Every structure is written in structure tokens, then in C-alpha cells.
Amino acid sequence: MAIQHLTAIENMLAQMRAVANAAASVPARAQAAGPEAGGGFAAELSRSLERVSAMQNASAAQARAFQMGAPDISLNDVMIDMQKAGIAFQATLQMRNKLVQAYQEIASMPV
């Protein structure tokens, strides 16, 4: 069970690194592709929020199915998926906090 948690955490960290790398490479892609490329940081952020929301919805649905007595759902799977969704939400919350902090720092810079 501990190995599954480590794997889940490593997967989440890999996803976060992928998002960070995608956000870092946005200016280079935007310059090369022009304005028609779409997406960018805002689109990637939106996709990340949608993935977190989907994880939360799926874990809640799985928990409800377990509570209703679905025979194909184990408590271990429910708990692991709920933890994954919780970690994803906490990572998103920390990202939001960092964005707000960066915005406040930029806004307080003298012109």
C-alpha cells in the first residue's frame, strides 16, 4: 500500500513538472507559432483545473458507489483515489497562492 502511495505521489509530481515545463516553454512556442496557436499558460491552467475537478468528481462517485455496496470497488481503491484528488487539489491551491503572490509583487512594483 505504501508503494502505491509513493507511485501516486511520483505520478502527481511528474504531472506537476510537465505543467511547469509547458508553462516555461509557452513564450518560445508562442513566438514560433504566432497568435493562431491558442492555448498558452491560461489554457494549460484551465486544463489542469479540469483534470483536478475530474479527479475529485471521480473519487466522490467511487466513494458513493462503495457506500452503496458496489462489489467491484474496494475500500483501498476509494481511499487512494480520494488521496490523489486531495493532493491534486492542494497542489492547485498552492499554485494559485503562488500566482496571487506573484501578481501582488508585480502590482506593488514602482512604475
C-alpha positions as CSV (number, residue, x, y, z in Angstrom):
1,M,0.0,0.0,0.0
2,A,2.9,2.4,0.8
3,I,4.3,1.6,-2.6
4,Q,1.1,2.6,-4.3
5,H,1.1,5.9,-2.4
6,L,4.6,6.6,-3.5
7,T,3.8,5.8,-7.1
8,A,0.7,8.0,-6.9
9,I,2.8,10.9,-5.4
10,E,5.5,10.3,-8.1
11,N,2.9,10.4,-10.8
12,M,1.4,13.7,-9.4
13,L,4.9,15.2,-9.2
14,A,5.6,14.2,-12.8
15,Q,2.3,15.8,-13.9
16,M,3.2,19.0,-12.0
17,R,6.7,19.0,-13.6
18,A,5.0,18.6,-17.0
19,V,2.7,21.5,-16.3
20,A,5.7,23.7,-15.2
21,N,7.7,22.7,-18.2
22,A,4.8,23.5,-20.5
23,A,4.3,26.9,-18.8
24,A,8.0,27.7,-19.1
25,S,8.1,26.8,-22.8
26,V,5.0,28.9,-23.7
27,P,6.8,32.1,-24.8
28,A,9.1,30.1,-27.2
29,R,6.1,28.3,-28.7
30,A,4.0,31.4,-28.9
31,Q,6.7,33.3,-30.8
32,A,7.3,30.4,-33.2
33,A,3.6,29.7,-33.8
34,G,2.1,33.2,-33.7
35,P,-1.2,34.1,-32.2
36,E,-3.1,31.4,-34.0
37,A,-1.5,28.7,-31.8
38,G,-4.0,29.4,-29.0
39,G,-3.6,27.8,-25.6
40,G,-0.7,29.2,-23.7
41,F,-0.5,29.4,-20.0
42,A,-4.2,30.2,-19.4
43,A,-5.2,27.2,-21.5
44,E,-2.8,24.9,-19.7
45,L,-4.1,26.2,-16.3
46,S,-7.6,25.6,-17.4
47,R,-6.8,22.0,-18.5
48,S,-5.1,21.4,-15.1
49,L,-8.1,22.7,-13.2
50,E,-10.4,20.5,-15.3
51,R,-8.2,17.4,-14.5
52,V,-8.3,18.2,-10.8
53,S,-12.1,18.6,-11.0
54,A,-12.4,15.3,-12.8
55,M,-10.3,13.6,-10.2
56,Q,-12.4,14.9,-7.4
57,N,-15.7,14.0,-9.2
58,A,-14.4,10.5,-10.0
59,S,-13.3,9.9,-6.4
60,A,-16.5,11.2,-5.0
61,A,-18.5,8.9,-7.4
62,Q,-16.4,6.0,-6.5
63,A,-16.9,6.7,-2.8
64,R,-20.7,6.8,-3.3
65,A,-20.6,3.6,-5.2
66,F,-18.6,1.9,-2.4
67,Q,-21.1,3.2,0.2
68,M,-24.0,1.8,-1.9
69,G,-22.3,-1.6,-1.8
70,A,-20.8,-2.0,-5.3
71,P,-19.0,-5.3,-5.3
72,D,-16.3,-4.3,-7.7
73,I,-15.0,-1.3,-5.7
74,S,-12.6,-1.9,-2.8
75,L,-12.0,0.5,0.1
76,N,-8.3,0.7,-0.8
77,D,-9.1,2.0,-4.2
78,V,-11.5,4.5,-2.8
79,M,-9.0,5.8,-0.2
80,I,-6.2,6.0,-2.7
81,D,-8.3,7.9,-5.3
82,M,-9.5,10.3,-2.6
83,Q,-5.9,10.9,-1.5
84,K,-4.8,11.5,-5.1
85,A,-7.7,14.0,-5.6
86,G,-6.8,15.7,-2.3
87,I,-3.1,16.0,-3.3
88,A,-4.1,17.4,-6.7
89,F,-6.4,20.0,-5.0
90,Q,-3.7,21.0,-2.5
91,A,-1.1,21.4,-5.4
92,T,-3.6,23.5,-7.3
93,L,-4.3,25.6,-4.2
94,Q,-0.6,26.2,-3.7
95,M,-0.2,27.1,-7.3
96,R,-3.0,29.6,-7.0
97,N,-1.4,31.1,-3.9
98,K,1.9,31.5,-5.7
99,L,0.2,33.2,-8.7
100,V,-1.6,35.6,-6.4
101,Q,1.7,36.3,-4.5
102,A,3.5,36.9,-7.8
103,Y,0.7,39.2,-9.0
104,Q,0.8,41.2,-5.8
105,E,4.6,41.6,-6.1
106,I,4.3,42.8,-9.7
107,A,1.4,45.2,-8.8
108,S,3.4,46.7,-6.0
109,M,6.4,47.4,-8.1
110,P,7.1,51.1,-8.8
111,V,6.3,52.2,-12.3
